[in-house]
Amino acid sequence: MMNATMAQQMTNKDGFIAALDQSGGSTPKALKLYGVSEDAYSNDAEMFAAIHAMRARIIKSPAFTGAKVIGAILFERTMDGEIDGMPTADYLWTKRGIVPFLKVDQGLMAEEQGVQLMKPMGGLDGLLERAVARNIFGTKMRSVINVADKDGIEAIVAQQFEIGRQILGHGLMPILEPEVNIRITDKAEAEELLLAAIRRHLDAAPAGQRIMVKLSLPTVANLYKPLVDDPRIMRVVALSGGYSRDEANSLLRINDGVIASFSRALTEGLSHDQSDAEFDATLAATIDSIFEACRAR
C-alpha cells in the first residue's frame, strides 16, 4: 500500500527530487567530480563506500531537507546502507522529510533502432519486495533515445509501461525515464514522437493507475504540459542530461509544472576537500537555485 502522506507530498508540494542513484558504471566519474580519484580506492567495495560517504554527507547537510528537496532517488546499495545507524530510506523520511525512491534498472542494452532498452531485470520482484520492506515509496528506471525512430521510441515506451505495471503491482510509484539524448540533431522530433507514444500508452492503461515520468528538458518549451496536466501522472520531472546547472535551471523556468530531478547538476561544485561549512553553503546555494527554477512559473 502506497504511503498516503508521501503521495500527497509528491503530488502537491513545491520542490524537486535529488537523484543520488549513480550506479557502478557512473560512480567513478561522480567521485572524480567530487575530488576522489580512482587511486583512492582499490576495489568495488571501497568505491561504493566512498560514494555512500558522499551521499550521506549530502543527506545529512542542514540544507538537504523536505522544505525544498521533496524526494531522493537512491542506488540499491544506498538503500541497503545506513546513515547514523538508521536505514537510509528511513533516515530520509523521518529525519529529513524527503520521500525515498529506488533506481531499479540494471543498465542499458546495446543500441537498436536508435534506442537503448533496459537490460532484463529477472530479479525485479525480489528487489521490489525488499524496497517495500525498507519503506521505499517509488522507483526509477532509465532507457535512452538516440534517434527519432518511431518504432524504436515505441519499443522504449512499451517496455517502460510494462515494467511500470509490475512495479505498481507491488504498491510502489514508478518513475518512467525514457531519456532523449540532448546531443542528437533530431531531438525535437524525437520528443514529439515520445510524447505521442506516452499518451497512447496512458490511454491504454487500466483506469485509476498513476505514474510519474522523468524526461529530458524539451527543445520546445512546454511540450510536456499535456502530461503535467494529466491526472494519471503524479508528477513530471526533468533530468539535467548533460546540461550545466545554470542551463538546466534556465530551461526549467520555461516549462510550466515540470520539476527537477538532477544528479550531476545537483552535486556540481561540491568537493570532498571542502570544510563542512563550505560544503553546506555550496549545497544550500545549489538547492536554492534549483528550487526557485522549479517554481518560477
Wavefront OBJ file of the C-alpha trace (Angstrom):
o trace
v 0.000 0.000 0.000
v 1.436 3.360 -1.067
v 2.186 5.777 1.785
v -0.568 8.414 1.525
v 1.465 11.171 3.204
v 4.382 10.607 0.842
v 1.984 10.545 -2.118
v 0.479 13.860 -1.096
v 3.924 15.427 -0.811
v 4.977 14.162 -4.218
v 1.735 15.361 -5.808
v 1.390 18.820 -4.314
v 4.498 20.153 -2.615
v 6.872 22.677 -4.176
v 10.407 21.375 -4.562
v 12.456 18.895 -6.555
v 13.837 15.353 -6.488
v 17.532 14.763 -5.825
v 18.980 11.956 -7.949
v 21.555 10.209 -5.742
v 21.489 7.000 -7.744
v 24.799 6.759 -9.590
v 25.410 3.070 -10.319
v 28.606 1.065 -10.725
v 29.321 2.445 -14.192
v 28.843 6.113 -13.316
v 30.240 6.065 -9.777
v 33.933 6.627 -10.697
v 33.010 9.753 -12.689
v 30.809 11.066 -9.873
v 33.598 10.502 -7.353
v 36.175 12.156 -9.610
v 33.990 15.260 -9.922
v 33.735 15.206 -6.118
v 37.531 15.163 -5.856
v 38.021 11.455 -5.104
v 40.317 9.953 -7.752
v 40.374 6.281 -8.729
v 43.629 5.687 -6.851
v 41.770 6.467 -3.609
v 40.061 3.051 -3.723
v 41.298 -0.368 -4.805
v 38.087 -2.384 -5.316
v 34.344 -2.053 -5.754
v 33.642 -2.286 -2.027
v 35.906 0.693 -1.314
v 34.466 2.618 -4.283
v 30.890 2.115 -3.096
v 31.898 3.026 0.452
v 33.303 6.293 -0.894
v 30.148 7.147 -2.840
v 27.977 6.229 0.155
v 30.020 8.621 2.295
v 29.449 11.350 -0.299
v 25.703 10.681 -0.405
v 25.474 10.544 3.391
v 27.251 13.896 3.617
v 24.701 15.407 1.238
v 21.728 13.859 3.033
v 22.949 14.976 6.461
v 23.608 18.553 5.350
v 21.341 21.137 7.033
v 20.333 22.362 3.560
v 19.066 18.952 2.465
v 15.525 18.820 3.867
v 11.975 18.357 2.661
v 11.474 22.105 2.693
v 12.915 22.198 -0.831
v 14.021 18.639 -1.666
v 10.781 16.644 -1.712
v 12.229 13.331 -2.911
v 15.511 11.496 -3.414
v 16.382 8.581 -5.711
v 18.735 6.004 -4.207
v 21.015 3.352 -5.663
v 20.344 -0.181 -4.370
v 23.476 -0.230 -2.212
v 22.472 3.114 -0.735
v 19.051 1.719 0.162
v 20.759 -1.237 1.820
v 23.132 1.055 3.732
v 22.637 3.150 6.836
v 23.116 6.726 7.961
v 23.894 7.161 11.649
v 22.721 3.611 12.300
v 19.355 4.079 10.543
v 18.342 2.581 7.163
v 18.871 5.248 4.526
v 15.233 5.464 3.394
v 14.005 5.769 6.984
v 16.591 8.477 7.675
v 15.464 10.416 4.607
v 11.803 10.347 5.571
v 11.882 10.561 9.368
v 14.891 12.861 9.805
v 14.774 14.970 6.628
v 11.151 14.792 5.426
v 12.240 13.536 1.993
v 10.395 10.803 0.069
v 12.703 7.876 -0.878
v 12.788 6.309 -4.363
v 14.948 3.455 -5.681
v 16.713 3.059 -9.030
v 15.761 -0.421 -10.236
v 17.140 -0.780 -13.767
v 20.295 -2.799 -14.360
v 21.717 -0.685 -17.154
v 21.230 -0.399 -20.902
v 21.271 -2.849 -23.793
v 23.179 -2.184 -26.998
v 21.529 0.308 -29.330
v 18.898 -0.978 -31.773
v 16.545 1.154 -33.878
v 18.228 4.220 -32.426
v 17.365 3.409 -28.802
v 18.825 1.587 -25.821
v 16.295 -0.520 -23.989
v 16.824 -1.572 -20.387
v 18.592 -4.852 -19.724
v 16.361 -7.703 -18.494
v 15.545 -7.465 -14.783
v 14.988 -11.068 -13.780
v 15.229 -10.378 -10.066
v 12.977 -7.337 -10.084
v 10.164 -8.771 -7.963
v 12.605 -9.648 -5.190
v 14.147 -6.188 -5.322
v 10.713 -4.572 -5.168
v 9.770 -6.692 -2.148
v 12.931 -5.508 -0.411
v 12.129 -1.918 -1.353
v 8.665 -2.190 0.191
v 10.168 -3.684 3.363
v 12.586 -0.732 3.555
v 9.800 1.867 3.238
v 10.667 2.983 -0.281
v 7.851 4.971 -1.932
v 8.687 4.521 -5.601
v 11.199 3.520 -8.241
v 13.051 4.922 -11.240
v 14.261 3.194 -14.388
v 16.110 4.685 -17.352
v 16.345 3.921 -21.057
v 17.792 6.170 -23.787
v 16.639 7.511 -27.159
v 19.453 8.406 -29.586
v 17.484 8.774 -32.840
v 13.980 9.972 -33.710
v 12.892 6.491 -34.820
v 9.168 5.900 -34.287
v 9.443 2.129 -33.853
v 12.416 2.413 -31.514
v 10.671 5.011 -29.355
v 7.532 2.869 -29.258
v 9.649 -0.060 -28.018
v 11.186 2.139 -25.301
v 7.818 3.391 -24.067
v 6.204 -0.061 -24.230
v 8.988 -1.520 -22.074
v 8.763 1.323 -19.574
v 4.995 0.920 -19.181
v 5.189 -2.876 -18.976
v 7.696 -2.802 -16.124
v 5.835 0.134 -14.595
v 2.783 -2.113 -14.239
v 4.916 -4.708 -12.465
v 6.140 -2.015 -10.057
v 2.617 -0.741 -9.415
v 1.671 -4.307 -8.536
v 3.961 -4.039 -5.503
v 2.295 -0.820 -4.340
v 5.202 1.375 -5.468
v 5.121 4.510 -7.638
v 7.138 4.050 -10.866
v 9.073 6.915 -12.408
v 9.378 6.070 -16.110
v 12.522 7.617 -17.604
v 12.780 7.376 -21.407
v 15.642 9.867 -21.736
v 16.176 11.697 -25.015
v 19.881 12.279 -25.611
v 20.234 16.077 -25.586
v 23.086 15.985 -28.132
v 21.195 14.407 -31.040
v 20.357 16.535 -34.083
v 16.726 15.358 -34.290
v 15.979 15.883 -30.589
v 12.803 17.916 -31.180
v 11.361 15.258 -33.480
v 12.250 12.503 -31.008
v 10.453 14.406 -28.260
v 7.288 14.753 -30.347
v 7.316 11.014 -31.035
v 7.949 10.292 -27.363
v 5.062 12.466 -26.199
v 2.684 10.756 -28.623
v 3.795 7.288 -27.521
v 3.412 8.114 -23.821
v -0.093 9.461 -24.390
v -1.102 6.332 -26.331
v 0.107 4.072 -23.545
v -1.594 6.200 -20.902
v -4.875 5.834 -22.772
v -4.436 2.049 -22.830
v -3.526 1.760 -19.138
v -6.037 0.459 -16.559
v -8.265 3.125 -15.039
v -7.180 4.540 -11.701
v -3.449 3.943 -12.090
v -0.992 6.822 -11.741
v 2.665 7.054 -12.696
v 5.452 9.621 -12.790
v 7.673 10.415 -15.786
v 11.219 11.728 -15.906
v 12.128 13.364 -19.207
v 14.887 15.397 -20.811
v 14.188 19.119 -20.855
v 12.458 19.642 -24.212
v 13.599 21.672 -27.193
v 10.143 23.291 -27.435
v 9.087 24.918 -24.175
v 6.013 23.376 -22.527
v 5.940 20.439 -24.933
v 5.133 18.161 -21.999
v 2.426 20.395 -20.499
v -0.265 17.856 -21.544
v 1.479 15.321 -19.291
v 1.776 17.844 -16.448
v -1.992 18.408 -16.671
v -2.904 14.718 -16.999
v -4.462 13.391 -13.747
v -2.934 9.968 -14.478
v 0.548 11.423 -13.957
v 1.526 12.314 -10.404
v 4.492 14.460 -11.446
v 6.603 15.273 -14.496
v 10.250 15.644 -13.545
v 13.276 16.572 -15.636
v 16.808 15.260 -15.739
v 19.683 17.635 -16.409
v 21.017 15.230 -19.048
v 24.418 16.841 -19.508
v 23.327 20.469 -19.265
v 25.141 22.581 -16.704
v 23.079 23.525 -13.671
v 22.591 27.078 -14.976
v 21.442 25.786 -18.385
v 19.109 23.238 -16.813
v 17.625 25.826 -14.450
v 17.024 28.217 -17.350
v 15.151 25.514 -19.246
v 13.153 24.547 -16.169
v 11.882 28.118 -15.836
v 10.148 27.963 -19.227
v 8.466 24.566 -18.716
v 5.393 25.085 -16.557
v 4.774 22.474 -13.887
v 7.918 20.431 -14.560
v 10.229 19.983 -11.566
v 13.862 18.942 -11.444
v 15.356 15.546 -10.759
v 19.009 16.384 -11.119
v 22.098 14.282 -10.396
v 25.323 15.821 -11.680
v 23.787 19.303 -11.739
v 22.934 18.873 -8.049
v 26.453 17.889 -6.983
v 28.211 20.418 -9.243
v 30.648 22.424 -7.110
v 30.748 20.001 -4.180
v 34.166 18.685 -3.152
v 35.487 16.059 -0.777
v 38.099 18.581 0.414
v 35.624 21.305 1.391
v 35.105 22.031 5.052
v 31.628 21.202 6.322
v 30.776 24.902 6.311
v 31.936 25.317 2.693
v 30.174 22.125 1.602
v 26.896 23.084 3.280
v 26.981 26.614 1.863
v 27.634 25.337 -1.664
v 24.871 22.753 -1.411
v 22.432 25.292 0.052
v 23.050 27.706 -2.823
v 22.566 24.882 -5.335
v 19.332 23.721 -3.718
v 18.011 27.282 -3.602
v 18.734 27.836 -7.296
v 17.045 24.584 -8.401
v 14.071 25.161 -6.089
v 13.496 28.662 -7.442
v 13.774 27.431 -11.037
v 11.143 24.761 -10.347
v 8.569 27.216 -9.070
v 9.402 30.231 -11.272
v 6.187 29.804 -13.290
l 1 2 3 4 5 6 7 8 9 10 11 12 13 14 15 16 17 18 19 20 21 22 23 24 25 26 27 28 29 30 31 32 33 34 35 36 37 38 39 40 41 42 43 44 45 46 47 48 49 50 51 52 53 54 55 56 57 58 59 60 61 62 63 64 65 66 67 68 69 70 71 72 73 74 75 76 77 78 79 80 81 82 83 84 85 86 87 88 89 90 91 92 93 94 95 96 97 98 99 100 101 102 103 104 105 106 107 108 109 110 111 112 113 114 115 116 117 118 119 120 121 122 123 124 125 126 127 128 129 130 131 132 133 134 135 136 137 138 139 140 141 142 143 144 145 146 147 148 149 150 151 152 153 154 155 156 157 158 159 160 161 162 163 164 165 166 167 168 169 170 171 172 173 174 175 176 177 178 179 180 181 182 183 184 185 186 187 188 189 190 191 192 193 194 195 196 197 198 199 200 201 202 203 204 205 206 207 208 209 210 211 212 213 214 215 216 217 218 219 220 221 222 223 224 225 226 227 228 229 230 231 232 233 234 235 236 237 238 239 240 241 242 243 244 245 246 247 248 249 250 251 252 253 254 255 256 257 258 259 260 261 262 263 264 265 266 267 268 269 270 271 272 273 274 275 276 277 278 279 280 281 282 283 284 285 286 287 288 289 290 291 292 293 294 295 296 297
